[in-house]
Amino acid sequence: MLLKRIEHWDQVSFCRLFSKSASRPMFALSFWWSKTADGPLYLLIALLLLSFEVTGAEHFTQLVLAAFALELPLYLLLKNGIKRARPSDVLQGAINAHITPSDRFSLPSGHTAGAFLFALAIIIYFPSFSAIALLWAAGIGLSRIMLGVHFPLDVIAGALLGSCCVVTMYMVFL
């Protein structure tokens, strides 16, 4: 009963959010926001911090690398173990995703996991950028829903996965 209610909330919430992405400007914003979590931006930021010898840049980069080394296998294990269908497969005929996802399964959102991992590392080492980092990471999660490739619970699971990985690796490095 509880699982059915959660599943219903997840699908209804998805449909409400996804319906807002019908306009061309909202699709474009979601598409480009999502693209910032594809990976190259992480490398660029780390290289810039290291190049300008920003205090904490070396530890930040080590933390991010270690956290991604933990997150990626966990992400693959979860995604291929749970095998949750994507929204367009579950809600057949009701929606068509705006983009083609990189794999078949939905839970957890890898883009969201990476974004929250990176955002929390920024918060730890560069707290003055906390608000920007959190807004960006939350925007990544929302963009994945708006593009039609993830349910809200996929995004929540991704945020938890990325956050737990960076906190775990931070505790190891303490």
PyMOL commands that place a pseudoatom at each C-alpha (Angstrom):
pseudoatom trace, name=CA, resn=MET, resi=1, chain=A, elem=C, hetatm=0, pos=[0.000, 0.000, 0.000]
pseudoatom trace, name=CA, resn=LEU, resi=2, chain=A, elem=C, hetatm=0, pos=[2.721, 2.490, 1.001]
pseudoatom trace, name=CA, resn=LEU, resi=3, chain=A, elem=C, hetatm=0, pos=[4.872, 1.578, -2.004]
pseudoatom trace, name=CA, resn=LYS, resi=4, chain=A, elem=C, hetatm=0, pos=[1.908, 2.098, -4.329]
pseudoatom trace, name=CA, resn=ARG, resi=5, chain=A, elem=C, hetatm=0, pos=[1.289, 5.549, -2.812]
pseudoatom trace, name=CA, resn=ILE, resi=6, chain=A, elem=C, hetatm=0, pos=[4.947, 6.475, -3.220]
pseudoatom trace, name=CA, resn=GLU, resi=7, chain=A, elem=C, hetatm=0, pos=[4.933, 5.233, -6.815]
pseudoatom trace, name=CA, resn=HIS, resi=8, chain=A, elem=C, hetatm=0, pos=[1.752, 7.212, -7.495]
pseudoatom trace, name=CA, resn=TRP, resi=9, chain=A, elem=C, hetatm=0, pos=[3.281, 10.389, -5.995]
pseudoatom trace, name=CA, resn=ASP, resi=10, chain=A, elem=C, hetatm=0, pos=[6.420, 9.859, -8.068]
pseudoatom trace, name=CA, resn=GLN, resi=11, chain=A, elem=C, hetatm=0, pos=[4.483, 9.505, -11.325]
pseudoatom trace, name=CA, resn=VAL, resi=12, chain=A, elem=C, hetatm=0, pos=[2.079, 12.374, -10.633]
pseudoatom trace, name=CA, resn=SER, resi=13, chain=A, elem=C, hetatm=0, pos=[4.955, 14.661, -9.610]
pseudoatom trace, name=CA, resn=PHE, resi=14, chain=A, elem=C, hetatm=0, pos=[6.856, 13.689, -12.728]
pseudoatom trace, name=CA, resn=CYS, resi=15, chain=A, elem=C, hetatm=0, pos=[3.878, 14.463, -14.970]
pseudoatom trace, name=CA, resn=ARG, resi=16, chain=A, elem=C, hetatm=0, pos=[3.322, 17.860, -13.338]
pseudoatom trace, name=CA, resn=LEU, resi=17, chain=A, elem=C, hetatm=0, pos=[6.955, 18.867, -13.721]
pseudoatom trace, name=CA, resn=PHE, resi=18, chain=A, elem=C, hetatm=0, pos=[7.391, 17.380, -17.187]
pseudoatom trace, name=CA, resn=SER, resi=19, chain=A, elem=C, hetatm=0, pos=[4.309, 19.232, -18.455]
pseudoatom trace, name=CA, resn=LYS, resi=20, chain=A, elem=C, hetatm=0, pos=[6.115, 22.520, -17.721]
pseudoatom trace, name=CA, resn=SER, resi=21, chain=A, elem=C, hetatm=0, pos=[8.839, 21.628, -20.212]
pseudoatom trace, name=CA, resn=ALA, resi=22, chain=A, elem=C, hetatm=0, pos=[6.585, 21.810, -23.271]
pseudoatom trace, name=CA, resn=SER, resi=23, chain=A, elem=C, hetatm=0, pos=[7.685, 25.343, -24.133]
pseudoatom trace, name=CA, resn=ARG, resi=24, chain=A, elem=C, hetatm=0, pos=[10.774, 25.778, -26.284]
pseudoatom trace, name=CA, resn=PRO, resi=25, chain=A, elem=C, hetatm=0, pos=[12.547, 28.115, -23.790]
pseudoatom trace, name=CA, resn=MET, resi=26, chain=A, elem=C, hetatm=0, pos=[11.996, 25.708, -20.875]
pseudoatom trace, name=CA, resn=PHE, resi=27, chain=A, elem=C, hetatm=0, pos=[13.238, 22.767, -22.935]
pseudoatom trace, name=CA, resn=ALA, resi=28, chain=A, elem=C, hetatm=0, pos=[16.334, 24.734, -24.008]
pseudoatom trace, name=CA, resn=LEU, resi=29, chain=A, elem=C, hetatm=0, pos=[17.076, 25.787, -20.421]
pseudoatom trace, name=CA, resn=SER, resi=30, chain=A, elem=C, hetatm=0, pos=[16.665, 22.209, -19.167]
pseudoatom trace, name=CA, resn=PHE, resi=31, chain=A, elem=C, hetatm=0, pos=[18.781, 20.806, -21.988]
pseudoatom trace, name=CA, resn=TRP, resi=32, chain=A, elem=C, hetatm=0, pos=[21.706, 23.170, -21.483]
pseudoatom trace, name=CA, resn=TRP, resi=33, chain=A, elem=C, hetatm=0, pos=[21.522, 23.055, -17.674]
pseudoatom trace, name=CA, resn=SER, resi=34, chain=A, elem=C, hetatm=0, pos=[21.663, 19.255, -17.848]
pseudoatom trace, name=CA, resn=LYS, resi=35, chain=A, elem=C, hetatm=0, pos=[24.640, 19.424, -20.222]
pseudoatom trace, name=CA, resn=THR, resi=36, chain=A, elem=C, hetatm=0, pos=[26.709, 21.166, -17.534]
pseudoatom trace, name=CA, resn=ALA, resi=37, chain=A, elem=C, hetatm=0, pos=[26.714, 17.875, -15.597]
pseudoatom trace, name=CA, resn=ASP, resi=38, chain=A, elem=C, hetatm=0, pos=[28.008, 15.745, -18.473]
pseudoatom trace, name=CA, resn=GLY, resi=39, chain=A, elem=C, hetatm=0, pos=[31.540, 15.820, -17.017]
pseudoatom trace, name=CA, resn=PRO, resi=40, chain=A, elem=C, hetatm=0, pos=[33.831, 18.307, -18.787]
pseudoatom trace, name=CA, resn=LEU, resi=41, chain=A, elem=C, hetatm=0, pos=[32.799, 21.178, -16.493]
pseudoatom trace, name=CA, resn=TYR, resi=42, chain=A, elem=C, hetatm=0, pos=[34.056, 19.242, -13.461]
pseudoatom trace, name=CA, resn=LEU, resi=43, chain=A, elem=C, hetatm=0, pos=[37.459, 18.820, -15.057]
pseudoatom trace, name=CA, resn=LEU, resi=44, chain=A, elem=C, hetatm=0, pos=[37.583, 22.453, -16.184]
pseudoatom trace, name=CA, resn=ILE, resi=45, chain=A, elem=C, hetatm=0, pos=[36.786, 23.792, -12.701]
pseudoatom trace, name=CA, resn=ALA, resi=46, chain=A, elem=C, hetatm=0, pos=[39.360, 21.521, -11.049]
pseudoatom trace, name=CA, resn=LEU, resi=47, chain=A, elem=C, hetatm=0, pos=[42.036, 22.503, -13.581]
pseudoatom trace, name=CA, resn=LEU, resi=48, chain=A, elem=C, hetatm=0, pos=[41.279, 26.213, -13.165]
pseudoatom trace, name=CA, resn=LEU, resi=49, chain=A, elem=C, hetatm=0, pos=[41.455, 25.953, -9.386]
pseudoatom trace, name=CA, resn=LEU, resi=50, chain=A, elem=C, hetatm=0, pos=[44.757, 24.105, -9.613]
pseudoatom trace, name=CA, resn=SER, resi=51, chain=A, elem=C, hetatm=0, pos=[46.165, 26.464, -12.275]
pseudoatom trace, name=CA, resn=PHE, resi=52, chain=A, elem=C, hetatm=0, pos=[45.409, 29.537, -10.198]
pseudoatom trace, name=CA, resn=GLU, resi=53, chain=A, elem=C, hetatm=0, pos=[46.759, 27.799, -7.089]
pseudoatom trace, name=CA, resn=VAL, resi=54, chain=A, elem=C, hetatm=0, pos=[43.581, 28.448, -5.135]
pseudoatom trace, name=CA, resn=THR, resi=55, chain=A, elem=C, hetatm=0, pos=[43.934, 27.434, -1.497]
pseudoatom trace, name=CA, resn=GLY, resi=56, chain=A, elem=C, hetatm=0, pos=[42.385, 23.993, -1.019]
pseudoatom trace, name=CA, resn=ALA, resi=57, chain=A, elem=C, hetatm=0, pos=[42.299, 23.199, -4.748]
pseudoatom trace, name=CA, resn=GLU, resi=58, chain=A, elem=C, hetatm=0, pos=[44.546, 20.162, -4.449]
pseudoatom trace, name=CA, resn=HIS, resi=59, chain=A, elem=C, hetatm=0, pos=[42.540, 18.607, -1.596]
pseudoatom trace, name=CA, resn=PHE, resi=60, chain=A, elem=C, hetatm=0, pos=[39.294, 19.493, -3.384]
pseudoatom trace, name=CA, resn=THR, resi=61, chain=A, elem=C, hetatm=0, pos=[40.452, 17.715, -6.552]
pseudoatom trace, name=CA, resn=GLN, resi=62, chain=A, elem=C, hetatm=0, pos=[41.610, 14.657, -4.608]
pseudoatom trace, name=CA, resn=LEU, resi=63, chain=A, elem=C, hetatm=0, pos=[38.270, 14.483, -2.808]
pseudoatom trace, name=CA, resn=VAL, resi=64, chain=A, elem=C, hetatm=0, pos=[36.296, 14.780, -6.043]
pseudoatom trace, name=CA, resn=LEU, resi=65, chain=A, elem=C, hetatm=0, pos=[38.377, 12.085, -7.760]
pseudoatom trace, name=CA, resn=ALA, resi=66, chain=A, elem=C, hetatm=0, pos=[38.082, 9.709, -4.805]
pseudoatom trace, name=CA, resn=ALA, resi=67, chain=A, elem=C, hetatm=0, pos=[34.352, 10.348, -4.437]
pseudoatom trace, name=CA, resn=PHE, resi=68, chain=A, elem=C, hetatm=0, pos=[33.742, 9.725, -8.156]
pseudoatom trace, name=CA, resn=ALA, resi=69, chain=A, elem=C, hetatm=0, pos=[35.828, 6.525, -7.880]
pseudoatom trace, name=CA, resn=LEU, resi=70, chain=A, elem=C, hetatm=0, pos=[33.368, 5.357, -5.216]
pseudoatom trace, name=CA, resn=GLU, resi=71, chain=A, elem=C, hetatm=0, pos=[30.220, 6.770, -6.834]
pseudoatom trace, name=CA, resn=LEU, resi=72, chain=A, elem=C, hetatm=0, pos=[30.626, 5.352, -10.333]
pseudoatom trace, name=CA, resn=PRO, resi=73, chain=A, elem=C, hetatm=0, pos=[30.718, 1.642, -9.433]
pseudoatom trace, name=CA, resn=LEU, resi=74, chain=A, elem=C, hetatm=0, pos=[27.905, 2.121, -6.903]
pseudoatom trace, name=CA, resn=TYR, resi=75, chain=A, elem=C, hetatm=0, pos=[25.853, 3.965, -9.535]
pseudoatom trace, name=CA, resn=LEU, resi=76, chain=A, elem=C, hetatm=0, pos=[26.370, 1.163, -12.072]
pseudoatom trace, name=CA, resn=LEU, resi=77, chain=A, elem=C, hetatm=0, pos=[25.583, -1.511, -9.496]
pseudoatom trace, name=CA, resn=LEU, resi=78, chain=A, elem=C, hetatm=0, pos=[22.381, 0.223, -8.425]
pseudoatom trace, name=CA, resn=LYS, resi=79, chain=A, elem=C, hetatm=0, pos=[21.236, 1.137, -11.933]
pseudoatom trace, name=CA, resn=ASN, resi=80, chain=A, elem=C, hetatm=0, pos=[21.807, -2.341, -13.356]
pseudoatom trace, name=CA, resn=GLY, resi=81, chain=A, elem=C, hetatm=0, pos=[20.586, -4.096, -10.206]
pseudoatom trace, name=CA, resn=ILE, resi=82, chain=A, elem=C, hetatm=0, pos=[17.346, -2.175, -9.720]
pseudoatom trace, name=CA, resn=LYS, resi=83, chain=A, elem=C, hetatm=0, pos=[16.575, -1.850, -13.443]
pseudoatom trace, name=CA, resn=ARG, resi=84, chain=A, elem=C, hetatm=0, pos=[13.841, 0.738, -12.980]
pseudoatom trace, name=CA, resn=ALA, resi=85, chain=A, elem=C, hetatm=0, pos=[12.211, 1.667, -16.265]
pseudoatom trace, name=CA, resn=ARG, resi=86, chain=A, elem=C, hetatm=0, pos=[12.431, 5.215, -17.575]
pseudoatom trace, name=CA, resn=PRO, resi=87, chain=A, elem=C, hetatm=0, pos=[9.343, 7.455, -17.462]
pseudoatom trace, name=CA, resn=SER, resi=88, chain=A, elem=C, hetatm=0, pos=[8.606, 7.056, -21.176]
pseudoatom trace, name=CA, resn=ASP, resi=89, chain=A, elem=C, hetatm=0, pos=[8.568, 3.262, -20.725]
pseudoatom trace, name=CA, resn=VAL, resi=90, chain=A, elem=C, hetatm=0, pos=[6.360, 3.360, -17.621]
pseudoatom trace, name=CA, resn=LEU, resi=91, chain=A, elem=C, hetatm=0, pos=[3.956, 6.003, -18.929]
pseudoatom trace, name=CA, resn=GLN, resi=92, chain=A, elem=C, hetatm=0, pos=[3.755, 4.584, -22.446]
pseudoatom trace, name=CA, resn=GLY, resi=93, chain=A, elem=C, hetatm=0, pos=[1.991, 6.893, -24.816]
pseudoatom trace, name=CA, resn=ALA, resi=94, chain=A, elem=C, hetatm=0, pos=[1.543, 9.599, -22.199]
pseudoatom trace, name=CA, resn=ILE, resi=95, chain=A, elem=C, hetatm=0, pos=[4.978, 11.167, -22.622]
pseudoatom trace, name=CA, resn=ASN, resi=96, chain=A, elem=C, hetatm=0, pos=[7.957, 11.170, -24.915]
pseudoatom trace, name=CA, resn=ALA, resi=97, chain=A, elem=C, hetatm=0, pos=[11.302, 12.163, -23.433]
pseudoatom trace, name=CA, resn=HIS, resi=98, chain=A, elem=C, hetatm=0, pos=[12.862, 15.263, -24.977]
pseudoatom trace, name=CA, resn=ILE, resi=99, chain=A, elem=C, hetatm=0, pos=[16.254, 13.548, -25.214]
pseudoatom trace, name=CA, resn=THR, resi=100, chain=A, elem=C, hetatm=0, pos=[17.533, 10.016, -25.675]
pseudoatom trace, name=CA, resn=PRO, resi=101, chain=A, elem=C, hetatm=0, pos=[19.046, 8.794, -22.399]
pseudoatom trace, name=CA, resn=SER, resi=102, chain=A, elem=C, hetatm=0, pos=[22.483, 7.205, -22.424]
pseudoatom trace, name=CA, resn=ASP, resi=103, chain=A, elem=C, hetatm=0, pos=[21.205, 3.923, -20.962]
pseudoatom trace, name=CA, resn=ARG, resi=104, chain=A, elem=C, hetatm=0, pos=[17.996, 1.944, -20.406]
pseudoatom trace, name=CA, resn=PHE, resi=105, chain=A, elem=C, hetatm=0, pos=[17.397, 2.382, -16.702]
pseudoatom trace, name=CA, resn=SER, resi=106, chain=A, elem=C, hetatm=0, pos=[16.279, 5.278, -14.550]
pseudoatom trace, name=CA, resn=LEU, resi=107, chain=A, elem=C, hetatm=0, pos=[17.272, 4.840, -10.879]
pseudoatom trace, name=CA, resn=PRO, resi=108, chain=A, elem=C, hetatm=0, pos=[19.451, 6.569, -9.712]
pseudoatom trace, name=CA, resn=SER, resi=109, chain=A, elem=C, hetatm=0, pos=[20.049, 9.680, -11.796]
pseudoatom trace, name=CA, resn=GLY, resi=110, chain=A, elem=C, hetatm=0, pos=[23.757, 9.703, -12.600]
pseudoatom trace, name=CA, resn=HIS, resi=111, chain=A, elem=C, hetatm=0, pos=[23.777, 13.365, -13.622]
pseudoatom trace, name=CA, resn=THR, resi=112, chain=A, elem=C, hetatm=0, pos=[22.218, 14.292, -10.278]
pseudoatom trace, name=CA, resn=ALA, resi=113, chain=A, elem=C, hetatm=0, pos=[24.618, 12.057, -8.347]
pseudoatom trace, name=CA, resn=GLY, resi=114, chain=A, elem=C, hetatm=0, pos=[27.607, 13.706, -9.993]
pseudoatom trace, name=CA, resn=ALA, resi=115, chain=A, elem=C, hetatm=0, pos=[26.208, 17.190, -9.512]
pseudoatom trace, name=CA, resn=PHE, resi=116, chain=A, elem=C, hetatm=0, pos=[25.540, 16.725, -5.798]
pseudoatom trace, name=CA, resn=LEU, resi=117, chain=A, elem=C, hetatm=0, pos=[28.915, 15.064, -5.305]
pseudoatom trace, name=CA, resn=PHE, resi=118, chain=A, elem=C, hetatm=0, pos=[30.633, 18.039, -6.919]
pseudoatom trace, name=CA, resn=ALA, resi=119, chain=A, elem=C, hetatm=0, pos=[28.419, 20.610, -5.183]
pseudoatom trace, name=CA, resn=LEU, resi=120, chain=A, elem=C, hetatm=0, pos=[29.109, 19.159, -1.732]
pseudoatom trace, name=CA, resn=ALA, resi=121, chain=A, elem=C, hetatm=0, pos=[32.847, 19.109, -2.429]
pseudoatom trace, name=CA, resn=ILE, resi=122, chain=A, elem=C, hetatm=0, pos=[32.585, 22.801, -3.340]
pseudoatom trace, name=CA, resn=ILE, resi=123, chain=A, elem=C, hetatm=0, pos=[30.658, 23.482, -0.127]
pseudoatom trace, name=CA, resn=ILE, resi=124, chain=A, elem=C, hetatm=0, pos=[33.325, 21.702, 1.939]
pseudoatom trace, name=CA, resn=TYR, resi=125, chain=A, elem=C, hetatm=0, pos=[36.319, 23.505, 0.413]
pseudoatom trace, name=CA, resn=PHE, resi=126, chain=A, elem=C, hetatm=0, pos=[34.795, 26.746, -0.866]
pseudoatom trace, name=CA, resn=PRO, resi=127, chain=A, elem=C, hetatm=0, pos=[31.795, 27.483, 1.394]
pseudoatom trace, name=CA, resn=SER, resi=128, chain=A, elem=C, hetatm=0, pos=[31.274, 30.985, 0.003]
pseudoatom trace, name=CA, resn=PHE, resi=129, chain=A, elem=C, hetatm=0, pos=[29.952, 29.256, -3.154]
pseudoatom trace, name=CA, resn=SER, resi=130, chain=A, elem=C, hetatm=0, pos=[27.487, 27.028, -1.250]
pseudoatom trace, name=CA, resn=ALA, resi=131, chain=A, elem=C, hetatm=0, pos=[24.284, 28.634, -2.507]
pseudoatom trace, name=CA, resn=ILE, resi=132, chain=A, elem=C, hetatm=0, pos=[25.421, 28.636, -6.133]
pseudoatom trace, name=CA, resn=ALA, resi=133, chain=A, elem=C, hetatm=0, pos=[26.607, 25.009, -5.908]
pseudoatom trace, name=CA, resn=LEU, resi=134, chain=A, elem=C, hetatm=0, pos=[23.363, 23.784, -4.337]
pseudoatom trace, name=CA, resn=LEU, resi=135, chain=A, elem=C, hetatm=0, pos=[21.161, 25.699, -6.775]
pseudoatom trace, name=CA, resn=TRP, resi=136, chain=A, elem=C, hetatm=0, pos=[23.155, 24.335, -9.688]
pseudoatom trace, name=CA, resn=ALA, resi=137, chain=A, elem=C, hetatm=0, pos=[22.945, 20.732, -8.409]
pseudoatom trace, name=CA, resn=ALA, resi=138, chain=A, elem=C, hetatm=0, pos=[19.217, 21.010, -7.692]
pseudoatom trace, name=CA, resn=GLY, resi=139, chain=A, elem=C, hetatm=0, pos=[18.771, 22.471, -11.173]
pseudoatom trace, name=CA, resn=ILE, resi=140, chain=A, elem=C, hetatm=0, pos=[20.523, 19.438, -12.646]
pseudoatom trace, name=CA, resn=GLY, resi=141, chain=A, elem=C, hetatm=0, pos=[18.064, 17.129, -10.924]
pseudoatom trace, name=CA, resn=LEU, resi=142, chain=A, elem=C, hetatm=0, pos=[15.102, 19.203, -12.046]
pseudoatom trace, name=CA, resn=SER, resi=143, chain=A, elem=C, hetatm=0, pos=[16.410, 19.369, -15.604]
pseudoatom trace, name=CA, resn=ARG, resi=144, chain=A, elem=C, hetatm=0, pos=[16.557, 15.576, -15.779]
pseudoatom trace, name=CA, resn=ILE, resi=145, chain=A, elem=C, hetatm=0, pos=[12.860, 15.412, -14.862]
pseudoatom trace, name=CA, resn=MET, resi=146, chain=A, elem=C, hetatm=0, pos=[11.968, 18.220, -17.262]
pseudoatom trace, name=CA, resn=LEU, resi=147, chain=A, elem=C, hetatm=0, pos=[13.772, 16.396, -20.076]
pseudoatom trace, name=CA, resn=GLY, resi=148, chain=A, elem=C, hetatm=0, pos=[11.641, 13.337, -19.343]
pseudoatom trace, name=CA, resn=VAL, resi=149, chain=A, elem=C, hetatm=0, pos=[14.397, 10.867, -18.478]
pseudoatom trace, name=CA, resn=HIS, resi=150, chain=A, elem=C, hetatm=0, pos=[13.983, 10.572, -14.680]
pseudoatom trace, name=CA, resn=PHE, resi=151, chain=A, elem=C, hetatm=0, pos=[11.261, 10.395, -12.070]
pseudoatom trace, name=CA, resn=PRO, resi=152, chain=A, elem=C, hetatm=0, pos=[11.643, 12.609, -8.961]
pseudoatom trace, name=CA, resn=LEU, resi=153, chain=A, elem=C, hetatm=0, pos=[12.663, 9.621, -6.818]
pseudoatom trace, name=CA, resn=ASP, resi=154, chain=A, elem=C, hetatm=0, pos=[15.457, 8.837, -9.297]
pseudoatom trace, name=CA, resn=VAL, resi=155, chain=A, elem=C, hetatm=0, pos=[16.746, 12.360, -8.756]
pseudoatom trace, name=CA, resn=ILE, resi=156, chain=A, elem=C, hetatm=0, pos=[16.443, 12.100, -4.970]
pseudoatom trace, name=CA, resn=ALA, resi=157, chain=A, elem=C, hetatm=0, pos=[18.319, 8.784, -5.052]
pseudoatom trace, name=CA, resn=GLY, resi=158, chain=A, elem=C, hetatm=0, pos=[21.021, 10.352, -7.234]
pseudoatom trace, name=CA, resn=ALA, resi=159, chain=A, elem=C, hetatm=0, pos=[21.374, 13.305, -4.874]
pseudoatom trace, name=CA, resn=LEU, resi=160, chain=A, elem=C, hetatm=0, pos=[21.724, 10.936, -1.912]
pseudoatom trace, name=CA, resn=LEU, resi=161, chain=A, elem=C, hetatm=0, pos=[24.228, 8.731, -3.730]
pseudoatom trace, name=CA, resn=GLY, resi=162, chain=A, elem=C, hetatm=0, pos=[26.489, 11.623, -4.733]
pseudoatom trace, name=CA, resn=SER, resi=163, chain=A, elem=C, hetatm=0, pos=[26.218, 13.271, -1.322]
pseudoatom trace, name=CA, resn=CYS, resi=164, chain=A, elem=C, hetatm=0, pos=[26.974, 10.063, 0.588]
pseudoatom trace, name=CA, resn=CYS, resi=165, chain=A, elem=C, hetatm=0, pos=[29.985, 9.305, -1.597]
pseudoatom trace, name=CA, resn=VAL, resi=166, chain=A, elem=C, hetatm=0, pos=[31.596, 12.703, -1.111]
pseudoatom trace, name=CA, resn=VAL, resi=167, chain=A, elem=C, hetatm=0, pos=[30.908, 12.708, 2.642]
pseudoatom trace, name=CA, resn=THR, resi=168, chain=A, elem=C, hetatm=0, pos=[32.287, 9.164, 2.964]
pseudoatom trace, name=CA, resn=MET, resi=169, chain=A, elem=C, hetatm=0, pos=[35.478, 10.022, 1.106]
pseudoatom trace, name=CA, resn=TYR, resi=170, chain=A, elem=C, hetatm=0, pos=[35.854, 13.260, 3.048]
pseudoatom trace, name=CA, resn=MET, resi=171, chain=A, elem=C, hetatm=0, pos=[35.687, 11.280, 6.286]
pseudoatom trace, name=CA, resn=VAL, resi=172, chain=A, elem=C, hetatm=0, pos=[38.351, 8.897, 4.935]
pseudoatom trace, name=CA, resn=PHE, resi=173, chain=A, elem=C, hetatm=0, pos=[40.651, 11.826, 4.075]
pseudoatom trace, name=CA, resn=LEU, resi=174, chain=A, elem=C, hetatm=0, pos=[40.217, 13.543, 7.455]
for i in range(1, 174): cmd.bond("trace and resi %d" % i, "trace and resi %d" % (i + 1))
show_as sticks, trace
zoom trace
